[in-house]
Amino acid sequence: MVGSNRNRGVRRTVRYVLAIALLLVMVYPYLYMVLNSFADWTQIDKQLVPTKYSFKSYEWLFTGGETGITRPWLHAFLNSVIVSLASTVLMMIFGVMVAYALSKLNFFGRNAINNFVLFHMFFPAIILLIPTFLIIQRVGLYDSYFGLILPKAVSLWAIFMYTNFFKAVPTVFIEAARLDGASDLKIMYKIMLPMSKSITTVIFLFLLMERWTELLWDMIAVKSDSMLTLNVLISQMFGPYGSYPGPLYAASALLTLPIIIMFIIFGKKFQEGMQFSLK
């Protein structure tokens, strides 16, 4: 009995050690980035954990340092917030509307549309990059917020996730609402959406993270500095800041900060939604 308990304790200890080691391997690249963003320039990329720290790298982001090249960081950050939130909200709205129609309404061609959504989820999006750019340019939306937002206003993944959830909602709720005179629009946003808070949190966070880190489209859809998003601005830093890794680390840390804040705020709902999506 004693030997069995001892073996069980050894196995548990080994599992904890392996889990902690794996967690450190996964988390350390981010910690390395953050630590080097605050590290003294004499220690950046010189050791695994810097021992001297300063705010010089962040100061260079806003002053340009010895290069004398200033970058519109605050404006770029604001652009990223506007574009990411607007695109995400539109993706959520269209996702709910289309998913409700595909799951709860009977109309001609519903199965064909559903199959198209599934097919298009596996279709390489980069193939449509040039046609989308030409359309945006032709209609006069190039180098504008609308040009950044509208092409990213629909998410087939969000439609797929909401469709699967809405199919599991008993039809009796919808029939009762219709007997009370509720329209389909009211049913969507007064009944279906409140019932899907957990999965909505998961969809919102994933869409926001995906849009926040979008680079390729944001690079080709604008040309003026006033319209640059934060990730595009970071990609341009390899010119004036190429020989200064500290500001690169600092800019990358700033780019990840909103995602971390959102996850801290909605972490509990995110976990609940993930448990549902895995069922």
N, C-alpha and C positions, 0 to 999 in steps of 0.2 A: 504493500500500500504506500509506504513511504517512497519507495523507488518509483512508483507510478506517478505520484505527485511531483517528484523531483524532475522526472522526464517531461511531464506536462509543463512545469515551470521553465525548463530549458527551452522547450519548443516555443513557448510564448515569448521568452526573451529574444530568441533568434528572430521571430517574426517582427517584433518591435524594432529591433536593430535594422533589419532589412527594410522595413517600412520607412524608418527615419532616414536611412541612407538614400533610398529612392526619392523621398521628399526633398532632400537637400540637392540631389542631382537635378530635379525638376525646377526648384525655386532659385538655385544659386545664380543662373544666368541673369535673372531679373535683379537679384540682390547685387550682383557684380556691376550691373549697369547703374543702379541707384548709388552705390558706394562710390563708384568712379565719377559720377556726376558731381559729387560733393568733395572729391579727393583733391588734395593739393596737386598742382600740375607736375610736380617733381615725382609723384608717385602713381600717376595714371598709367594703367597697364604694366606697372612694374612689379606688382605683387598681388596676391589673391585678395587680401583684405588691407586696404590702405590704413595708415595710422595717423595721417595728417589730413585735415579737412578744411575747406573754405567754400565761399559762395562765388568764387571767381568765374567758374564756368557759366553760371546763371547770369552773372553780370554781363558777360560777353554776348549772351543771346540778345540783350536789349541795347547794348551800347556799341557792339561791333568790335570792341577791343582795339588791338593794334592794327587790325585790318582797316578800321574806319568804315566798314560796311555794316550799316544797320539794317535790320530786317523787321518787317511789320508783324512781330510775334503776337501781340495782343489782338490785332485785327485778324490775323490768320486763325488764331484760336476761336475768335468770335465767328468767323466764317465756317469753321468746322462744326461749331455748336449749331448754328442756324441750318446748315445743310444736312447734318446728321439727324437732328430732331425732326425737321420737316419731312425728310425722306422716310424716316421710321414711322412717323405718325400716318403718312399716306399709305405706306405698306400695310400698316395695321388696319386702317379703315377699309382699304380695298380687299385685304385678306378676309376680314369678317364678312363683308358683303358677298364676295364670290363664294366663300365657303358655305355661307348660309343657303345660297341659291343651289349649290351643288349637292348639299346634304338634305335639305328640307323642302325644296320646291320641285315639282314635276313639270318639265318643259322639254320640248323637242331639242335634241342635240346635247342633252345633259351628259350622257355617257361619253360622247365624243369630246366634249370640253374637258371632262375629267381625265380622259386618256391623254389629251394634249398636254394638260398640266403635268402629268406623270412623265410623259416623254420629254417635255421641255426641261424638266429638272435635271436630266442627264445630258442635255444638249450643251456643248461647249459655249459658254457665254461670250468668249473672246471672238468668235466668228461674227457676232453681230456688232462688234465694237465699231468698225468703220462705217457700216450703214447707219448706225445710230448717230454717229458723229456728223455724217453728211446731212442727215435729216435735221438735226439740231442747228447746224450751220445754215441750212436752206431756209428755215422758218425764223431765223433771226434771234435765236436763243443762245448763240455762242458767246462765251465770256460773260455769263450772267448767272444769277442764282437759279433761275428756272432751268437753265441748261445743265446745272449740276444736280438739281433735285428731281425733275420730271422723269428722266430716263431710269432713275432708281426708285420710282414710286410704287412699283409692284414687285412683290416677292412671291414666287411660286411655292417656295418652301413654307411661307406663312399660310398660304391658301391650303396647302396639303395638311399642315398641322391642325388648322382650325376645322377643316372638313372632317378629319377623323374624330375630332372631339365632338363636333355638333351631331355627328351620326349617332353618338352614344347618348345624346340627350333625348329623353322620352318625348314622343310626339304629342302626348297628352297636354303638356304645358303649352305648346304652340296652339293646339286646338282650343284650349280654354281661353287663351288670350284673344284669339280670333272671334270667339263667341262674345267676348266683351268689347269687340269693335276695334281691337288694336291692329294697326297696319304692320306689314312685314318689317318696315324700317324701325318701328317702335319695338317689335319683338326682338329684333337683332340687338338693339342697344339697351333695352330695358330688361330683357330676360336672358338671352343667350350670352351676351358679353359679361354680365355680373356673375353668371354661373361658371365662367371660364377664367376667373382671376388668376389662378395659379399658372395655367398654361399660357395665358396672356403675358405674364411676367417673363416666362422663359422666352417666348417669341420676341417680346420687346427688347430684352437684353441682348439676345443673339443678333437681331437685326441692327440694333444700335452699334454693337461692337463691329459688325461687318461693315456698316456704312462709315463708321468713324475711322476705320483703318483702310478704307478704299484709297487706292493710289493711282492706278492706271487711268481711270476715267477722269479723275480730278486733274490729272496732268494734261490731258488733251482737250478738256472742255473749256479751259480758260487760258488767257495769255497775259493778263495784267496782274501786277503785284497785289492790287487791292482785292482781287478775287481768289487769291491763293488760299488753300486750306493748310492746316498745320502740317499734315503729313507730306504734302508737296513741298512745303517750305523746308522741311527737314531733308528731303531728298536733294534739294538744291544746295545744301550746306557743304557738300563734298568739294565744292569749288573754293569759296573763300575760307571755309573752316576745315578743309581737308587735312591740314597739318596740325589741327587743334582738336584732338579727340574729346577733350573735356566738354565743350559745348555740344558735341554730337550726343554724348551720353545724357547731358542735361535736357536737351530737346526731346530725346526719346523717352525720358522719364516723365516729362510734361505730357507727352502724347498718351501715356498709359494711365495718368492720374484720374481722368474722368471715368474711365472704365472701372477702376478699382472703387471709386466712390459710389458708383451706381450699384456695384455688386454688394458693397457693404450695406447700402440702404435696402436693397431688394433681395438680399441673400436668402432669407427665410422663405419668401415666396418662390424664389428660384429653385430651391431644393424641393419644395412641395410640387412644383410643376414638373420637375425632372422625374420625380417618383411616379407621377401620373403618366408621363410620356413613355416611360419604360415598361409600363404594364401592358 
